[in-house]
Amino acid sequence: MSDAASAIVARDTSLLSGELRLAGRLDARFFTLLRAVQACGSLQKAARVAGYSYKGAWLVLETAGNLARTPLLVSQTGGRRGGGSALTPAAVELLDGWQQIQQRHQRFLAEQDAWLLSHFHFVNLLRSLSMKSSARNQFSGTVTDVTEGPATTQVTVDIGHGHNITASLTATAAKRLGVAVGQPALTLVKSSEVVLVCDFAGYKLSARNQLAGTISRVQKGAVSSLIGVTLPGGSVVTASVTNDAVDALALAVGQPATASFKAYAVMLAVPG
């Protein structure tokens, strides 16, 4: 693995997470409450630290104590602070056990992290799945060509099964992203930018991206419809089309169609 690839993967450990929960109900928040009671000797203060209301904290500790058949909290009176709350020996044992299990859990996650770091392509797949965007169309692939111009840069991304998507970026944006051949990338296209062509009638279209497939979904709304075009290989391009256009073109499932969009309508994302 190259140094650049290693650097990219090293920042991806956040893709792996695991929530530790004991007995199906005792989570980190519960043990934060126990730890806060132990530290400050006040359930009211501890509840604020753990994000519970005072009543909620009492309820969760009471329920846990009932299930454990032993109290987890004991009230204290008098003293310099004028009373408060303390953990019972059972609660202390529970907290100690949690801390030990949590350390073992972190070691387990670290081992899985090491495994993940050795599978670069799997990490790239996880990256593409983890990105959240309002763009309806999102395709992951690999940069196969970067053509630099004085003002704009054309970047072509292979999205698999013989399909390519070309994005037009400003030269400044391409330099900032550090786009290079062989780099994993995501292409994002809003559904409103996609034009469907059902019959070219002998004409050639200027749009750089033209993906031919079959209409697989017609989802009508009040004003517009979402039309899904399935490409060979299974990828789906979604177009937003007015209902008038749907009726005029008689768009229907099973009909051949080409999803077309200009290169400047494509947003490009690369690993940071």
C-alpha positions in Angstrom: 0.0 0.0 0.0 1.3 3.4 -0.9 2.1 6.1 1.7 -0.8 8.2 0.3 -3.2 5.3 0.5 -2.1 4.5 4.1 -2.7 8.1 5.0 -6.2 8.0 3.6 -7.1 4.7 5.4 -5.6 5.9 8.7 -8.2 8.6 8.9 -11.0 6.1 8.3 -11.0 4.4 11.7 -14.2 6.3 12.5 -15.9 4.0 10.0 -15.7 1.3 12.7 -17.8 1.6 15.8 -19.4 -0.6 18.4 -21.8 0.2 21.2 -21.1 -1.7 24.4 -24.3 -2.6 26.3 -24.6 -5.0 29.3 -27.7 -7.2 30.0 -29.4 -5.5 27.0 -30.0 -2.2 28.9 -26.9 -1.0 30.7 -25.1 1.3 28.4 -22.4 4.0 28.7 -24.9 6.6 29.8 -26.0 4.4 32.8 -22.4 3.9 33.9 -21.7 7.6 33.5 -24.4 8.1 36.0 -22.9 5.7 38.4 -19.4 7.2 38.0 -20.8 10.7 38.6 -22.6 9.6 41.8 -19.3 8.1 43.0 -17.4 11.3 42.1 -19.7 13.9 43.5 -21.9 12.1 46.1 -25.1 13.7 44.7 -27.7 12.0 42.5 -29.0 15.4 41.5 -25.6 16.6 40.2 -24.9 13.2 38.7 -28.1 13.2 36.8 -27.1 16.5 35.1 -23.7 15.0 34.2 -25.3 11.9 32.6 -28.1 13.8 30.9 -31.0 12.5 33.0 -33.7 14.3 34.9 -33.5 13.7 38.7 -36.6 11.6 38.5 -35.3 9.7 35.5 -32.0 9.0 37.2 -33.9 7.6 40.3 -36.1 5.5 38.1 -33.3 3.9 36.1 -31.3 3.1 39.2 -34.3 1.8 41.0 -35.3 -0.5 38.1 -31.7 -1.8 37.7 -31.6 -2.4 41.5 -34.9 -4.4 41.3 -33.6 -6.5 38.5 -30.3 -7.1 40.3 -32.2 -7.8 43.5 -30.0 -5.4 45.4 -30.0 -1.6 45.7 -27.4 0.3 43.7 -27.8 3.6 45.6 -27.9 4.5 49.3 -28.9 7.8 50.8 -26.5 9.5 53.2 -27.5 12.0 55.9 -25.5 14.6 57.8 -21.9 15.2 57.2 -20.1 18.3 55.8 -22.2 18.3 52.7 -25.5 17.8 54.5 -26.3 14.4 53.0 -26.2 13.0 49.6 -26.0 9.7 47.7 -23.5 6.9 47.4 -23.0 3.7 45.5 -23.6 0.4 47.2 -20.9 -2.3 47.1 -23.0 -4.0 44.3 -23.0 -0.8 42.2 -19.2 -0.3 42.7 -18.7 -3.9 41.6 -20.9 -3.3 38.6 -19.0 -0.1 37.7 -15.6 -1.8 38.1 -16.8 -4.7 35.9 -18.0 -2.2 33.2 -14.6 -0.4 33.2 -12.7 -3.7 32.7 -15.1 -4.9 29.9 -14.9 -1.5 28.3 -11.1 -1.8 28.1 -11.4 -5.2 26.6 -14.0 -3.9 24.1 -11.6 -1.1 23.0 -8.8 -3.6 22.5 -11.2 -5.7 20.3 -12.1 -2.7 18.2 -8.4 -1.8 17.8 -7.8 -5.4 16.5 -10.6 -5.0 14.0 -9.3 -1.5 13.0 -6.0 -3.2 12.2 -7.7 -5.7 10.0 -9.7 -2.9 8.3 -6.5 -0.9 7.6 -5.2 -3.9 5.6 -8.2 -3.9 3.3 -7.9 -0.6 1.4 -10.6 -1.3 -1.1 -13.1 -2.3 1.6 -12.4 1.0 3.3 -13.1 2.9 0.1 -16.5 1.0 -0.1 -17.3 2.0 3.5 -16.4 5.6 2.8 -18.8 5.8 -0.2 -21.6 4.3 2.0 -21.0 6.6 4.9 -21.3 9.9 3.0 -24.6 11.8 3.4 -25.8 14.1 0.7 -29.0 15.5 -0.6 -28.0 14.6 -4.2 -30.3 11.8 -5.4 -27.7 10.2 -7.6 -24.4 9.1 -6.0 -22.0 6.8 -7.7 -18.6 5.6 -6.4 -15.7 4.7 -8.7 -12.1 5.3 -9.7 -10.6 8.3 -11.5 -9.4 7.1 -14.9 -8.6 10.4 -16.6 -7.8 14.0 -15.6 -7.6 16.5 -18.5 -6.4 19.9 -17.3 -7.2 23.1 -19.1 -6.4 26.8 -18.5 -9.7 27.3 -16.6 -11.4 24.0 -16.1 -10.4 20.4 -15.5 -12.3 17.4 -16.9 -12.3 14.4 -14.6 -13.6 11.0 -15.7 -14.7 8.4 -13.2 -15.2 4.7 -13.9 -18.3 3.6 -12.0 -18.2 0.0 -13.1 -19.8 -2.2 -15.8 -18.5 0.0 -18.6 -20.0 3.2 -17.4 -18.1 6.5 -17.0 -19.2 9.8 -15.6 -17.3 13.0 -16.4 -17.2 16.0 -14.1 -16.1 19.5 -15.1 -14.3 21.4 -12.3 -12.6 24.7 -12.1 -8.8 24.3 -12.2 -8.7 25.7 -8.7 -11.1 23.1 -7.3 -9.3 20.3 -9.0 -6.0 21.5 -7.5 -7.6 21.8 -4.1 -9.0 18.3 -4.2 -5.7 16.9 -5.5 -7.5 14.8 -8.1 -5.3 12.1 -9.7 -5.7 9.0 -11.8 -6.3 5.9 -9.8 -7.9 7.8 -6.9 -11.3 6.6 -5.5 -14.0 9.2 -6.0 -17.7 9.8 -5.6 -19.8 11.5 -8.3 -23.0 13.3 -7.2 -25.8 14.5 -9.5 -29.1 16.1 -8.5 -32.1 14.4 -10.1 -33.2 17.8 -11.4 -30.1 18.0 -13.6 -30.9 14.7 -15.4 -32.7 14.9 -18.7 -34.3 11.7 -20.1 -34.1 11.0 -23.8 -36.3 8.2 -25.1 -35.7 8.8 -28.9 -32.8 10.7 -30.3 -34.5 10.8 -33.7 -31.1 10.9 -35.5 -29.8 13.8 -33.4 -26.6 13.9 -31.3 -26.7 15.4 -27.8 -24.1 17.8 -26.5 -24.3 16.5 -22.9 -21.1 14.8 -21.9 -22.7 12.1 -19.8 -25.2 9.8 -21.5 -26.1 6.6 -19.7 -28.5 4.3 -21.5 -30.7 1.9 -19.6 -34.3 0.9 -18.9 -37.0 2.7 -16.9 -37.5 0.7 -13.8 -39.5 3.1 -11.6 -42.1 5.8 -12.2 -43.0 7.5 -8.9 -45.6 10.2 -9.4 -45.9 13.2 -7.1 -48.2 16.2 -7.1 -46.2 18.2 -9.7 -43.3 16.0 -10.7 -42.3 12.4 -10.9 -39.1 10.5 -10.0 -38.0 8.3 -12.8 -35.5 5.6 -12.2 -33.4 4.3 -15.1 -31.6 1.0 -14.4 -28.2 0.7 -16.2 -26.7 -2.6 -17.3 -25.0 -3.8 -14.1 -27.7 -2.7 -11.8 -26.9 1.0 -11.0 -29.9 3.3 -11.1 -30.0 6.9 -12.3 -32.9 9.0 -11.0 -34.4 11.9 -12.9 -37.0 14.5 -11.7 -39.5 15.0 -14.5 -42.6 17.1 -14.6 -45.8 15.1 -14.7 -46.7 16.8 -18.0 -43.5 15.5 -19.5 -44.2 12.0 -18.1 -47.6 12.0 -19.8 -46.3 13.6 -23.1 -43.5 11.0 -23.4 -45.7 8.2 -22.1 -42.9 7.2 -19.7 -43.4 3.7 -18.4 -41.6 0.9 -16.7 -39.7 -1.3 -19.2 -39.2 1.5 -21.7 -35.6 2.2 -22.9 -34.2 5.6 -21.9 -31.0 7.5 -21.7 -30.2 9.6 -18.7 -28.2 12.7 -19.8 -26.5 15.4 -17.8 -23.8 17.9 -18.4 -20.3 17.5 -16.9 -20.7 20.8 -15.0 -23.8 19.3 -13.2 -21.6 16.6 -11.6 -20.1 17.3 -8.1 -17.0 15.3 -7.3 -15.9 14.1 -3.9 -12.5 12.5 -3.1 -11.1 11.2 0.2 -9.9 14.1 2.4 
